[in-house]
């Protein structure tokens, strides 16, 4: 292997490690919350924000993170945000005040929102378009998709020792990435002059998304109305700006728009389903927190295997077929949970559903990411990655809120779980339809890259 190839591989490992940490932190708190509440005598309202504070900040600052990565340098933004992430993790493990703990989670969410778009943009500009980039994005998708499940397992193990270890876990990993990254991750460059920073647009979209995720989490209609007003104001601002945060013209790309809508539906389905499935395993089947995490391991393995094969499958079948098929298989895995009852057998009922879901998840997520970032040129990769990652985070909030509401409708708790599984499957089918119809639109012509000739793009 040539030295440049080894360096690119090392850079990919470090970037995906950071994204894995971002994703894992979404689920690390779940199992630890009861122990934190007992130890620090915190009410449920405070405990809830240890989870939602991170998610709200992550979803709200993603577009801003993508723009900052394009303006101020992707490697610089990646390293700075990861350092903040590590510092906030360390502080959280040392503090004992409830709202200070929440503050560290919010800071970590903001740091993750700045890290993820920069990391994805660095990957797409390090690997040439074609099979190498597809394989790299498959590894990236694998890191993000397995982080959530790994967080459940790690949280169960660490909480048995001490809940503070849940906060400390990301610190040594982040410090290792920070020590090695400057040697292997290319500095890159920003093409063209730096334009002015769209402060008004950034404030409107960030505030709008924050309020939208908050409204979905808390079922707060006033916040929801304010969110739509801010998002409408964002559109008006972007139409008048010469250097907008999000040039609205990018949405003329049918592929970009469809990939982001399908990614939103993907997250509604899989993150919403995972939320309900964990409650079902513990609340109905009586699984312990550790048993729940270990029970999800086969799904994680299925994601790992499929994501490793995704690059070759996409090259053979094309993005449209791969994304749509992956979402259909993912939906089938979710709907298989309808077979589960008050005493669902793991080996014959739950295990097949988990494996099928993992296979579909591991194929669809890389396909949607490749379609989204492949629709914009290299100097817009921060924007492209910010859009698709934001779609996933907002979709996660929508999915959890909708499925939680659906669960509360039937009189029987078991019927509530079944209704939620059916709704999650419907989200996945909607995503498959969106991908199959929308991704047949071919990407717009790409600007030639100055240092290499772009190979033939992945077929639709």
N, C-alpha and C positions, 0 to 999 in steps of 0.2 A: 504494500500500500504506500502510495506517495505521501510525502510529509504534509502536503496541503490537504490531502484526504484525511489523514489522521487528525490534523488540527480541526477540520470541519466536523469530524465525528465527535471529538472531544467537546467542541463548542455545543453541538446538538445535545449531548448528554447533560451538560451544565444548564442549558436553557430549559430543557425538559424537567430537570430536577427542581428548578425554581417554580415552574408551572405546576408540578406535582404538589409542592408545598402549598401553593395558593388554593388548589382544589381540595386538598386534604383538610385544610383549615375550615372548610365549610361544614365538615362532619365531626371534627375532633371534639367539639363541645357537647354534642348530643348525649353521649353516655355519661359524661362527667358532670352534667348539670345538677343531678340530685346530691352528689357528694359535695359540690361547691356550695349549694344552698344550705346543707346541713352544717357544714364547717363554719361558714361565715354568717349564718342566720339571715340569708337573703330571701326576700319575697319572690314569688313566681314572676311578677312583672319585671323585676330586675334581671332574673335569670333568662327570661325570654330574649332580652336585648343583647345578651352575650352571644347569641346566635344571629339574630336579625340585624344587629348593629353592623356586623361584618358583611352580611349579604347586601344590606342597603347601601353601604359605602362602596362596596365592590361594584355593584350594578350601576351606581350613580356616577362614578368617576371614570368609567372605561373609555368613553369617547374623548374626554379630556386627556386621558393617558395616551391614547393613540396620537392625538394631535401634538402633545408635548414631545413624544418620541420622534416624530417627523421634524419638529422645529429645532430641538436642542440636542439631538443625537441619540440613537437607539441604545448603544452600549452605555453611554453616560446615564441615561434615564434608568436603564435596567439595573445597573449597579447601585445607584443612589436609592432607588425604591426598595431594592432587596435589603440594603443596609437598614433602612427604616423598619422594614418588616421584622428583621432579626431583633432590633432594639425594642420594638413594641412587644415581641414575644417574650423577651427576657423580663421586661417590666411587668408584664401580666403575671408571670410566675412568682414575682416577689411581692406583689401588692395584696392587700386584704380588704380594701374598700370596694364595695360593689360597683359603684358608678365609675370609679377609677379603672376597674377591670373592664367595664363597658367601653370606656374611652380608648383603652389599648386595643380593643377589638375593632373599633371604628378606624383607628389609625392603621391597623393591619389591613383592613378592607381597602382603604385608600391606596396603601402601598401595593397591594395585590393588583388593583386596577391600573396602576402605572407600570407594574412589572409585566403583566400578561401581554398587552399589545406590543411592547418593545421586544419581548422574547419572540413572539410569532413573526414580527417584522424582520428580526435578525435572522431567523431561520429561512424565510422566503428570499432574502437577499444574499444569503450565504450559499444556497443550493440553486443551481440553474433549473429553470422551468423544465418539467418533464419527469421521467421516472425517479431521478435522485431527489427532486423536491417532493414528489408524491410520497416516497418512502420516509423522508424526514418528517413530513407533516403527519404521516401515519404514526410515527413514534411520538410526536407531540400530542396527537389526539389520544394515544394510549396513556400518556402521562396524566393528562387531564381527566380522562374517563375513569382511570383506576384510583385516582387520588381520593375520591369521595369514599369508595369502599374501603380503601386502606385506612382512612381516618376512623371509620367505625371500628375496625379491628384493633388499631393502635389505642384508641380511646378506651376500649374495654379492658385491654391488658394493663395500660398505665394507671387507670383509675383505681384498679385493685391495689396498687402500691400507694400512690398519692396523686390527687388530681392536679397538683402543680406541675407534674411531669408532662401533662398535656400541653401546657403553655411552653415549657422548656424544650420540647421535642424539636421544633423547627430551628432552634438557635444554632446548634453545631452544624447542621446541614447547610444552612444559609451562609454561615461563616466560611465553610469549606468552598462553596461556590464563589464567594467574594474573593477568596485568596487565589483561586486558580483562573477565574474568568478573564482578568485582564491579559493573561498570557495567550489565550486561545481564541477568544471571541474577537472578530475583526471590528475595528473602530467604525468602519463605514463612513459614509458622508451623506450630507443632505444636498440633493441636486437643486441648483438655482438659489436665488437670494432668499434670505429669511424675510417672510412677510410679517406684518403686524399681527399681534395676538388678539384673537377675537374674544375679548373678555366678556362682552355682553352675551354673545352666543354660548360661551362656555358656562356662564352662570345660569342661563335659562335652561339649557339642556340638562346640566347636572342637577339643578334644583328640581326640574320636572321629573327626571327619572328617579331621584331620591324620594320625592313625594309619591310617585306612582307605586314604587315598591313598598313604601310605608303604608299607603292606602290599602294595598292588597294584603299586606301582613296583618294590619290592624282592622280591616274592613271599615275604614274611615272615609266616608263619602265626601266630606269637606276637603280632605287632603287630595282625594281623587280629582275633584273639580279644580282645585288649585294646580294640580299637576298638568291637566289638559290645557289650562290657561297658559302656563309657562311653556309647555311644548308648542302650543300655537304661536306664542311670542317668539320662540326660537326659530320657527319656520319663517316668520316675518322678518326677523333680523338677518337670517342667512340669505334671504332674497335680495337684501339691500347692500350686504357687505361685499367689498372687493376682494377680501381675503378671509372667507368664511371658515369657521371651524369644520363644518361639513358641507362641502359644495353640493347643493341639492341636485345638480346635474348628474352626479354619479348614479342616482337611482333611475336614470334612464336606461341603465343596463339591466335588462330583464334577468340576466344570470345573477347579478349581485343582489337584486331585490328578492328573487326567488330563493337563493341560498340562505339569506338572512331570515326570511319568513319560515323556511323549512327548519332552520336551526332553532328558531323560537319554539316551533311546534315540537321539535325533538326534545328540548329541555322541559317543556310542559309535561311531556309524556314520561320521560325517564326519571327526572328529578322528583316530579310529583309522585310517580309510582314508588320510588325508593322511600320517600317519606311515609306513604301509606303502608308499604310492605313492612317497614321496621315496626310501626305501631301494631300491625296485624300479628307479626311474629311474637311480640312481647305481650300485647294485650289479650289476644285470643288464644294463641298456642302456648303461652306461658314461658317463652324462651327468656333466658337471662340476657343481659347486655352482651356478655362475651360470646354466648352461644349464637346470638343474632349476628354479630360480626363474623364469626367463623362460618356460619351458614351461608353467608354471601360470597365466600371465597371462590366457589366454582364459577360464579358469574364473572368475577374479576379475572380468573384464568381464561375464560372464554373470550373476554375482551382482549386480553393480552395476545392470545393466539390469532384471533381474527384481525386485530390491528396490524400485526406483523405481516399478514398476508394481504392487507388491504391495498397496498401500492400495486402489487401485481394484478389483483382483481380489477382495480380501477383502470389500469392500462389495457386490460382485455375487454372489459365490459363498457367502459366509459363512466363519466361522473354521474350522468342522469340515471342510468340503470343501477349503478352501485348504490347511490344514495336512496333511491326509491325502494330497492330490494331490501337494503339494510333497515329502513324504517318499517317496512312490512313485517320483516322477521322480528324486529324489536317489538312491534305491536302484538304479534302472535305470542311472544313470550309473556307479555303483560296479560293478555286475555286468557292464557293458560291458568293464571291464578284464580280465574272464576271457578275452577274445579275444586279449589280449597274450601273446606268447611270449618266447622268448629274444632276438628281434630285432624287437619290435613297431614297426610303422611309425607315426610320429607323426601324419601327416596323416589317415590312414584308420582308425587304431585308437584312438590316445590322444586326439587332439583331439576327436572326437565324444563320447567318454566324459567328458572334462573339461567340455565345454559343457553336456551334459545334467545332469551333477552340479551345476554352478553354477546352472542354472535351478531345479532342485528345492530347492537350498539357499537361494536367494534368496527363494523363496516360503514355505517351511516355517518358517524361523526367525522372521520377523516375525509370522506367524500364531500361533505358540506363545507368543511374548512377549506379544502382545496378549491372548490368552486367559488367560494367567497373571496379569498385572497387572490385568486387568479384572474379576477375581473378588473383589477386596477393595476397600474404600472408600479414599478419598484419605489418611486418617490411618494407613493400613496399607500404603502404597505402598513404603516402605522394606523392610518384611517381604516383600511380594510379589515385589519385584525381587530381594531377597537369596535367596529360595527358588529362583526360576527360574535365576538366575545360578549358584547353588551346584549345582543339578541339572546344568547344562551342564558345570561344571568337574569334578564327580565323575564324570559320564559320560565326559568326556575321559580321565580316569585309568583308568576301567574299560575303555574301548575300546582304549586303547593296550596295557594289560596283557594283555587277552584276545587281541588279534590277534597280539601278540608271542609269546604262548604257542602259538597255533595255527600260526604260521609254523614253529615248531621241531618240530612233530610229523612231517610227511612227510620221507622220506629225501632227496628232491630239493628244492633251494632253490626252484626254479621252482614246483613243486607246493605248497610252503609259501606262496608269495605268492598263488597262486590260492585256496588254502584260506582265507587271511586276507581276500581280496576277497569271497569268498562269505559269510564270517561278518559282514563289515561290511554287506553287502547285507541279510542277515537282520536285523541290528539296525534298519536303516532300515524294513524291512517291518513289524517289530514296533511301531515308533513310529507308522507309518501306521495300523495297526489300533487302537492305543491312542487316537490322536487321533480317528479316525472314530467309534469307539464312545463314548468318554468325553466328547468335546466336544459331543455332542448334548444333554447335560444343560445346561439354561439356568442362567445366573448367578443367584445369589441376589439378592433386591431390594437395591438400593444405597441408602444413606442420602442424603437430598437434600443438595446442596451449598449452602452459605449464600450464595454470591455469584452463582450462575447456576443455571438450570434445566437439568438433565442431559438431553441429547438422547437419542433412542431408541438403545438399545445395538445393536451389530452383531449381525445375526441369526446363528443357529447353522446 
